[in-house]
Amino acid sequence: MAARKAARAMARAAAVPVSGDEEWYEAAGLMVEATWHAGEAAGLSPLEGRPNCQAHLRHLMDGEIPQR
């Protein structure tokens, strides 16, 4: 299930037209979501070893990253 969610998030990110900052942040957020689900599918903690993704998520969500 998590692998399918990751694939869907990657497909949505690929469909975002990247022509400006707003679109870039949308695509980046979707890729963070894909990375999150891919980690779940691999049995890892959310975004373990992915400091750039963690920083992006903290900035967008203005909070902490939930742990397993």
Backbone as CSV, one residue per row, in Angstrom:
resi,resn,N_x,N_y,N_z,CA_x,CA_y,CA_z,C_x,C_y,C_z
1,MET,0.824,-1.180,0.000,0.000,0.000,0.000,0.878,1.259,0.000
2,ALA,1.902,1.282,0.848,2.774,2.466,0.925,3.523,2.674,-0.387
3,ALA,3.934,1.597,-1.029,4.642,1.729,-2.307,3.731,2.328,-3.373
4,ARG,2.456,1.945,-3.359,1.502,2.529,-4.305,1.282,4.006,-4.033
5,LYS,1.226,4.379,-2.754,1.072,5.791,-2.397,2.283,6.590,-2.861
6,ALA,3.468,6.008,-2.730,4.687,6.683,-3.186,4.648,6.877,-4.697
7,ALA,4.231,5.852,-5.419,4.163,5.951,-6.881,3.152,7.007,-7.318
8,ARG,2.013,7.065,-6.637,1.002,8.083,-6.987,1.522,9.495,-6.703
9,ALA,2.228,9.663,-5.585,2.776,10.988,-5.259,3.822,11.400,-6.290
10,MET,4.652,10.451,-6.740,5.656,10.773,-7.767,4.977,11.152,-9.079
11,ALA,3.902,10.463,-9.421,3.177,10.792,-10.652,2.559,12.185,-10.564
12,ARG,1.998,12.531,-9.402,1.428,13.872,-9.234,2.518,14.931,-9.317
13,ALA,3.686,14.651,-8.726,4.804,15.611,-8.774,5.280,15.806,-10.206
14,ALA,5.320,14.735,-10.972,5.780,14.829,-12.356,4.806,15.633,-13.217
15,ALA,3.546,15.670,-12.825,2.533,16.381,-13.611,2.468,17.875,-13.304
16,VAL,3.166,18.324,-12.266,3.141,19.746,-11.898,4.013,20.528,-12.884
17,PRO,3.457,21.533,-13.556,4.274,22.349,-14.455,5.192,23.258,-13.623
18,VAL,6.481,23.073,-13.759,7.436,23.837,-12.951,7.843,25.080,-13.740
19,SER,7.115,26.178,-13.451,7.429,27.429,-14.138,7.731,28.560,-13.167
20,GLY,7.583,28.289,-11.882,7.855,29.317,-10.888,8.021,28.705,-9.514
21,ASP,8.276,29.563,-8.539,8.530,29.078,-7.186,7.348,28.325,-6.592
22,GLU,6.139,28.822,-6.814,4.970,28.179,-6.228,4.829,26.745,-6.727
23,GLU,4.992,26.553,-8.023,4.898,25.214,-8.588,6.046,24.332,-8.101
24,TRP,7.235,24.920,-7.972,8.383,24.147,-7.506,8.117,23.617,-6.103
25,TYR,7.582,24.472,-5.221,7.300,24.031,-3.850,6.224,22.950,-3.831
26,GLU,5.245,23.065,-4.706,4.211,22.034,-4.785,4.832,20.700,-5.196
27,ALA,5.659,20.717,-6.234,6.312,19.492,-6.697,7.247,18.934,-5.627
28,ALA,7.986,19.809,-4.962,8.900,19.356,-3.906,8.122,18.721,-2.759
29,GLY,7.004,19.306,-2.403,6.177,18.735,-1.344,5.660,17.353,-1.706
30,LEU,5.272,17.182,-2.959,4.811,15.868,-3.416,5.945,14.850,-3.416
31,MET,7.151,15.280,-3.734,8.285,14.358,-3.692,8.646,13.976,-2.256
32,VAL,8.480,14.908,-1.323,8.677,14.571,0.092,7.647,13.521,0.503
33,GLU,6.409,13.702,0.057,5.368,12.708,0.345,5.748,11.354,-0.236
34,ALA,6.253,11.352,-1.466,6.676,10.099,-2.097,7.809,9.443,-1.311
35,THR,8.755,10.247,-0.856,9.876,9.725,-0.078,9.380,9.148,1.245
36,TRP,8.426,9.825,1.858,7.831,9.353,3.110,7.238,7.953,2.915
37,HIS,6.389,7.809,1.890,5.723,6.525,1.647,6.715,5.447,1.214
38,ALA,7.727,5.825,0.467,8.745,4.847,0.065,9.492,4.331,1.295
39,GLY,9.788,5.220,2.237,10.427,4.785,3.483,9.537,3.838,4.269
40,GLU,8.239,4.162,4.312,7.283,3.270,4.979,7.282,1.896,4.327
41,ALA,7.281,1.878,2.996,7.265,0.616,2.271,8.524,-0.207,2.555
42,ALA,9.632,0.480,2.810,10.897,-0.199,3.107,11.034,-0.536,4.586
43,GLY,10.059,-0.117,5.401,10.106,-0.413,6.824,10.994,0.528,7.628
44,LEU,11.252,1.727,7.091,12.084,2.709,7.784,11.221,3.739,8.496
45,SER,11.831,4.450,9.446,11.140,5.570,10.078,10.911,6.644,9.023
46,PRO,9.877,7.477,9.191,9.592,8.507,8.194,10.788,9.429,7.938
47,LEU,11.223,9.493,6.717,12.281,10.384,6.247,13.610,10.191,6.981
48,GLU,13.850,8.982,7.481,15.120,8.687,8.141,16.279,8.916,7.182
49,GLY,17.255,9.699,7.606,18.427,9.969,6.779,18.161,10.941,5.641
50,ARG,17.073,11.669,5.694,16.712,12.613,4.638,16.561,14.017,5.232
51,PRO,17.669,14.660,5.624,17.564,15.966,6.284,16.921,17.048,5.408
52,ASN,17.149,17.013,4.099,16.528,18.019,3.222,15.012,17.855,3.195
53,CYS,14.559,16.619,3.140,13.111,16.372,3.157,12.523,16.778,4.500
54,GLN,13.222,16.463,5.584,12.744,16.831,6.913,12.616,18.343,7.034
55,ALA,13.611,19.072,6.549,13.583,20.535,6.629,12.423,21.091,5.802
56,HIS,12.209,20.539,4.613,11.119,20.994,3.750,9.773,20.763,4.436
57,LEU,9.614,19.579,5.017,8.356,19.249,5.672,8.139,20.133,6.898
58,ARG,9.174,20.362,7.685,9.038,21.225,8.860,8.665,22.648,8.446
59,HIS,9.273,23.126,7.368,8.984,24.485,6.887,7.531,24.593,6.415
60,LEU,7.088,23.621,5.637,5.727,23.667,5.100,4.674,23.385,6.163
61,MET,4.944,22.414,7.015,3.955,21.990,7.983,4.063,22.750,9.296
62,ASP,5.156,23.474,9.479,5.377,24.266,10.689,5.199,23.421,11.941
63,GLY,5.883,22.303,11.945,5.762,21.420,13.103,6.776,20.314,13.074
64,GLU,6.481,19.291,13.846,7.384,18.160,13.953,6.992,17.059,12.977
65,ILE,7.973,16.241,12.673,7.723,15.086,11.816,7.326,13.928,12.717
66,PRO,6.147,13.361,12.506,5.729,12.243,13.361,6.653,11.050,13.179
67,GLN,6.896,10.354,14.246,7.697,9.137,14.203,6.760,7.948,14.253
68,ARG,7.279,6.789,13.896,6.474,5.565,13.927,5.959,5.284,15.299
